[in-house]
Amino acid sequence: MSDLLKGKRGIIFGALDERSIAWKVAEECVKQGAKITLTNAPVALRFGQLDILGKQLEAEIIPADATNLDDLEKLISRSMEILGGKIDFVLHSIGMSVNIRKNRPYTNLNYDWMQKTYDVSAVSFHKLMQVLYKLDAMSEWGSILGLTYIAAQRVFPNYSEMAESKSLLESYARSFGYHYGLSKKVRVNTISQSPTATTAGSSVEGFNKFYTYSEKMSPLGNATSDACAEYCAVMFSDMTRYVTMQNLYHDGGFSSMGLSQAIFDVICEEEDI
Ligand SMILES: NC(=O)c1ccc[n+]([C@@H]2O[C@H](COP(=O)([O-])OP(=O)(O)OC[C@H]3O[C@@H](n4cnc5c(N)ncnc54)[C@H](O)[C@@H]3O)[C@@H](O)[C@H]2O)c1
């Protein structure tokens, strides 16, 4: 254990099973000296494995549907009671697309499902911050993070309505980050992570090809969830106090690339050039 987050109190959303990015972040934060509570949607607690992580980290699990304001209020109040004070960091690691789940193509979206997707994957981030703000639950210089993907800026064919969800999520980080920074010195950022083989990630059609493409495009290769967890811990720490309202790429260099030699070679081989 080291001391990067010693004495800090955090809430981690979205650990479903040991592949989840939030699972790794929770482990890393506790390793770095933090005390945390864990939360997920009630339905996810029934079929996920969060109880195992809770026991391992001696962290209390508090069910909350992130789209439900009452659940969020109870979660945050209870977390402050359990952890013994205001919250220093929060991870929003939540994503779900109804249209992707039900195999609806992007050119034929069901709009009720789309609203649900936005509510779960993006509006929940605003709701979370609004409840934290109203309860005055964050410590000064606290840090709030959401996880995102580069489909917010660039087109990826099978990412569907999640692309707009991520654009909205990133925009909330900027807009709420302004208000939270000004009045409470709380920072808000999003981390744009490489493709990662998790339940949510693998639900995108053709994930394995997508993953390999990204791996070949990124000079450092795809960033792992363990590395993402370390980055989150740094962003929760006092070492990054003046970073706010940013979308931070944690992607092995992918976001700066046009074409890599590795992809060029694959195309030459396929086309027999
Ligand atoms: N896996 C990737 O390739 C990748 C890449 C970049 C960003 N991300 C983002 O990382 C985050 C975490 O996803 P992951 O890849 O670890 O997958 P995951 O499936 O392990 O996590 C998604 C979590 O969202 C939770 N969730 C869904 N609806 C909820 C609700 N109403 N209330 C509370 N929680 C709810 C699920 O229970 C689950 O724990 C997501 O925002 C995802 O978009 C993932």
The ligand as an SDF file (V2000), in Angstrom:
LIG
                    3D

 44 48  0  0  0  0  0  0  0  0999 V2000
  -15.1410   -1.1540  -21.8510 N   0  0  0  0  0  0  0  0  0  0  0  0
  -14.7570   -0.2360  -22.7100 C   0  0  0  0  0  0  0  0  0  0  0  0
  -14.2840   -0.5300  -23.8210 O   0  0  0  0  0  0  0  0  0  0  0  0
  -14.8730    1.2150  -22.3220 C   0  0  0  0  0  0  0  0  0  0  0  0
  -14.0900    2.1850  -23.0010 C   0  0  0  0  0  0  0  0  0  0  0  0
  -14.2270    3.5150  -22.6470 C   0  0  0  0  0  0  0  0  0  0  0  0
  -15.1320    3.8850  -21.6520 C   0  0  0  0  0  0  0  0  0  0  0  0
  -15.8670    2.9130  -21.0200 N   0  0  0  0  0  0  0  0  0  0  0  0
  -16.8310    3.3290  -19.9940 C   0  0  0  0  0  0  0  0  0  0  0  0
  -16.4430    2.8240  -18.7420 O   0  0  0  0  0  0  0  0  0  0  0  0
  -17.5880    2.7900  -17.8930 C   0  0  0  0  0  0  0  0  0  0  0  0
  -17.6510    1.4540  -17.1810 C   0  0  0  0  0  0  0  0  0  0  0  0
  -17.9320    0.4160  -18.0690 O   0  0  0  0  0  0  0  0  0  0  0  0
  -17.1540   -0.9810  -18.0820 P   0  0  0  0  0  0  0  0  0  0  0  0
  -16.5160   -1.1080  -19.4060 O   0  0  0  0  0  0  0  0  0  0  0  0
  -16.3460   -1.1420  -16.8570 O   0  0  0  0  0  0  0  0  0  0  0  0
  -18.3810   -2.0260  -18.0970 O   0  0  0  0  0  0  0  0  0  0  0  0
  -19.2780   -2.6770  -16.9350 P   0  0  0  0  0  0  0  0  0  0  0  0
  -20.3960   -3.3430  -17.6690 O   0  0  0  0  0  0  0  0  0  0  0  0
  -18.4540   -3.4990  -16.0340 O   0  0  0  0  0  0  0  0  0  0  0  0
  -19.8330   -1.4070  -16.1160 O   0  0  0  0  0  0  0  0  0  0  0  0
  -21.0030   -0.6970  -16.4560 C   0  0  0  0  0  0  0  0  0  0  0  0
  -21.7420   -0.4860  -15.1460 C   0  0  0  0  0  0  0  0  0  0  0  0
  -22.8830    0.3810  -15.2910 O   0  0  0  0  0  0  0  0  0  0  0  0
  -23.8020   -0.0760  -14.2910 C   0  0  0  0  0  0  0  0  0  0  0  0
  -25.1440    0.4870  -14.4840 N   0  0  0  0  0  0  0  0  0  0  0  0
  -25.9680    0.3090  -15.5510 C   0  0  0  0  0  0  0  0  0  0  0  0
  -27.1470    0.9390  -15.3190 N   0  0  0  0  0  0  0  0  0  0  0  0
  -27.0470    1.5230  -14.0950 C   0  0  0  0  0  0  0  0  0  0  0  0
  -27.9280    2.3200  -13.3100 C   0  0  0  0  0  0  0  0  0  0  0  0
  -29.1790    2.6390  -13.7370 N   0  0  0  0  0  0  0  0  0  0  0  0
  -27.5110    2.7580  -12.0920 N   0  0  0  0  0  0  0  0  0  0  0  0
  -26.2720    2.4350  -11.6300 C   0  0  0  0  0  0  0  0  0  0  0  0
  -25.3900    1.6990  -12.3470 N   0  0  0  0  0  0  0  0  0  0  0  0
  -25.7820    1.2460  -13.5510 C   0  0  0  0  0  0  0  0  0  0  0  0
  -23.7740   -1.5880  -14.4930 C   0  0  0  0  0  0  0  0  0  0  0  0
  -24.4240   -2.3110  -13.4830 O   0  0  0  0  0  0  0  0  0  0  0  0
  -22.2800   -1.8290  -14.5680 C   0  0  0  0  0  0  0  0  0  0  0  0
  -21.7440   -2.0530  -13.2870 O   0  0  0  0  0  0  0  0  0  0  0  0
  -18.7990    3.0900  -18.7930 C   0  0  0  0  0  0  0  0  0  0  0  0
  -19.1220    4.4540  -18.6900 O   0  0  0  0  0  0  0  0  0  0  0  0
  -18.2480    2.7900  -20.1670 C   0  0  0  0  0  0  0  0  0  0  0  0
  -18.9500    3.4320  -21.2030 O   0  0  0  0  0  0  0  0  0  0  0  0
  -15.7450    1.5900  -21.3200 C   0  0  0  0  0  0  0  0  0  0  0  0
  1  2  1  0
  2  3  2  0
  2  4  1  0
  4  5  1  0
  4 44  2  0
  5  6  2  0
  6  7  1  0
  7  8  2  0
  8  9  1  0
  8 44  1  0
  9 10  1  0
  9 42  1  0
 10 11  1  0
 11 12  1  0
 11 40  1  0
 12 13  1  0
 13 14  1  0
 14 15  2  0
 14 16  1  0
 14 17  1  0
 17 18  1  0
 18 19  2  0
 18 20  1  0
 18 21  1  0
 21 22  1  0
 22 23  1  0
 23 24  1  0
 23 38  1  0
 24 25  1  0
 25 26  1  0
 25 36  1  0
 26 27  1  0
 26 35  1  0
 27 28  2  0
 28 29  1  0
 29 30  1  0
 29 35  2  0
 30 31  1  0
 30 32  2  0
 32 33  1  0
 33 34  2  0
 34 35  1  0
 36 37  1  0
 36 38  1  0
 38 39  1  0
 40 41  1  0
 40 42  1  0
 42 43  1  0
M  CHG  2   8   1  16  -1
M  END
$$$$
